[in-house]
Amino acid sequence: MAHQKPGEPRNLRTSVKGPLMFSAFWGVLAFFAVLIFASGGSARAPRFDLAFTGAGIAFIVTLVIAAMLSMSYKDNAEHLGKGSGVNLSSAKKPSHGLGGHGQKPGPVAPHPSDDSNPDGGTS
């Protein structure tokens, strides 16, 4: 919200409309669900008292959850998307003799294409 300029409309994430519409939808859905299921059939009178109670509870609970989720939103730092990190490229492999993740360094075996012999000659 620090980037909000006066006179400009807010986007849906930072405005109040998003969580209110979301909560209103679930409140209306809960109203009709409770109205249908709480009456116990078509022979009995509909229970509007329970329907309004269920709609109010659903509206408030979803509004609180949506508000908490929107307050916890935070953009990632710019440097996280730039490729900075440890061993992101497989082209640059370490040459210090590590066998794998979590293994202790051991002796490095000579590559089979090495033609050098420690005795000074070739075999």
C-alpha positions as CSV (number, residue, x, y, z in Angstrom):
1,M,0.0,0.0,0.0
2,A,3.0,2.3,0.2
3,H,3.0,2.5,-3.6
4,Q,-0.6,3.7,-3.7
5,K,-1.0,7.1,-5.4
6,P,-3.8,9.4,-4.4
7,G,-6.7,9.5,-6.8
8,E,-5.9,6.2,-8.5
9,P,-8.1,3.2,-8.0
10,R,-6.6,0.3,-6.1
11,N,-6.1,-3.1,-7.6
12,L,-8.3,-6.0,-6.5
13,R,-5.7,-7.4,-4.0
14,T,-5.3,-4.2,-2.0
15,S,-8.9,-3.0,-2.3
16,V,-11.8,-3.9,0.0
17,K,-13.9,-5.2,-2.8
18,G,-12.2,-8.6,-3.3
19,P,-12.6,-9.9,0.2
20,L,-16.1,-8.5,0.5
21,M,-17.3,-10.1,-2.7
22,F,-15.7,-13.4,-1.7
23,S,-17.4,-13.3,1.7
24,A,-20.7,-12.2,0.3
25,F,-20.7,-15.1,-2.1
26,W,-20.1,-17.6,0.7
27,G,-22.7,-15.8,2.9
28,V,-25.4,-16.1,0.2
29,L,-24.5,-19.7,-0.4
30,A,-24.7,-20.5,3.3
31,F,-28.0,-18.7,3.5
32,F,-29.7,-20.8,0.8
33,A,-28.1,-24.0,2.1
34,V,-29.3,-23.5,5.6
35,L,-32.7,-22.3,4.4
36,I,-33.2,-25.5,2.4
37,F,-31.7,-28.0,4.8
38,A,-32.8,-26.6,8.1
39,S,-36.5,-26.5,7.3
40,G,-36.6,-30.3,7.0
41,G,-38.7,-30.6,3.8
42,S,-41.3,-28.7,1.9
43,A,-44.1,-29.5,4.3
44,R,-42.6,-27.3,7.0
45,A,-42.1,-23.6,7.1
46,P,-38.6,-22.3,6.1
47,R,-36.3,-21.3,8.9
48,F,-35.2,-17.8,8.0
49,D,-33.8,-17.2,11.5
50,L,-31.3,-20.0,11.1
51,A,-30.6,-19.1,7.5
52,F,-29.6,-15.5,8.4
53,T,-27.5,-16.8,11.3
54,G,-25.6,-19.2,9.1
55,A,-25.1,-16.5,6.4
56,G,-23.8,-14.0,9.0
57,I,-21.4,-16.6,10.4
58,A,-20.2,-17.6,7.0
59,F,-19.7,-14.0,5.9
60,I,-17.7,-13.0,9.0
61,V,-15.5,-16.1,9.0
62,T,-14.6,-15.8,5.4
63,L,-14.1,-12.1,5.6
64,V,-11.6,-12.6,8.5
65,I,-9.8,-15.3,6.7
66,A,-9.5,-13.3,3.5
67,A,-8.3,-10.2,5.4
68,M,-5.6,-12.2,7.2
69,L,-4.5,-13.8,3.9
70,S,-4.3,-10.5,2.1
71,M,-2.4,-8.9,5.0
72,S,0.2,-11.7,4.9
73,Y,0.9,-11.2,1.2
74,K,4.5,-10.0,0.5
75,D,6.3,-9.7,-2.8
76,N,9.5,-11.6,-3.3
77,A,12.8,-9.7,-3.3
78,E,14.1,-8.7,-6.8
79,H,17.3,-10.7,-6.4
80,L,15.5,-14.0,-6.0
81,G,14.3,-14.1,-9.6
82,K,17.7,-13.2,-11.1
83,G,19.4,-16.6,-10.9
84,S,21.6,-15.8,-8.0
85,G,22.1,-18.8,-5.8
86,V,24.3,-21.9,-5.2
87,N,25.0,-24.3,-8.0
88,L,22.2,-23.2,-10.3
89,S,24.2,-24.1,-13.3
90,S,25.1,-27.7,-13.9
91,A,27.9,-26.7,-16.4
92,K,30.2,-25.5,-13.6
93,K,30.7,-28.6,-11.5
94,P,33.1,-28.5,-8.5
95,S,36.4,-30.3,-9.1
96,H,37.4,-30.9,-5.5
97,G,36.5,-34.6,-5.3
98,L,33.2,-34.6,-3.6
99,G,31.3,-37.7,-4.4
100,G,27.8,-36.3,-3.9
101,H,25.7,-34.5,-1.4
102,G,26.7,-35.1,2.2
103,Q,29.6,-37.3,1.4
104,K,33.1,-36.7,2.7
105,P,35.8,-35.8,0.2
106,G,38.0,-38.8,-0.8
107,P,40.8,-39.5,-3.2
108,V,40.1,-38.5,-6.7
109,A,40.5,-41.3,-9.2
110,P,42.4,-40.4,-12.4
111,H,40.3,-40.1,-15.5
112,P,40.8,-43.0,-18.0
113,S,41.9,-40.6,-20.7
114,D,44.9,-39.5,-18.7
115,D,48.0,-40.9,-20.4
116,S,50.4,-39.7,-17.8
117,N,52.1,-42.4,-15.7
118,P,53.6,-41.5,-12.3
119,D,56.8,-43.4,-13.2
120,G,57.6,-40.9,-15.9
121,G,56.8,-43.0,-18.9
122,T,53.8,-44.2,-20.8
123,S,52.4,-47.7,-20.5
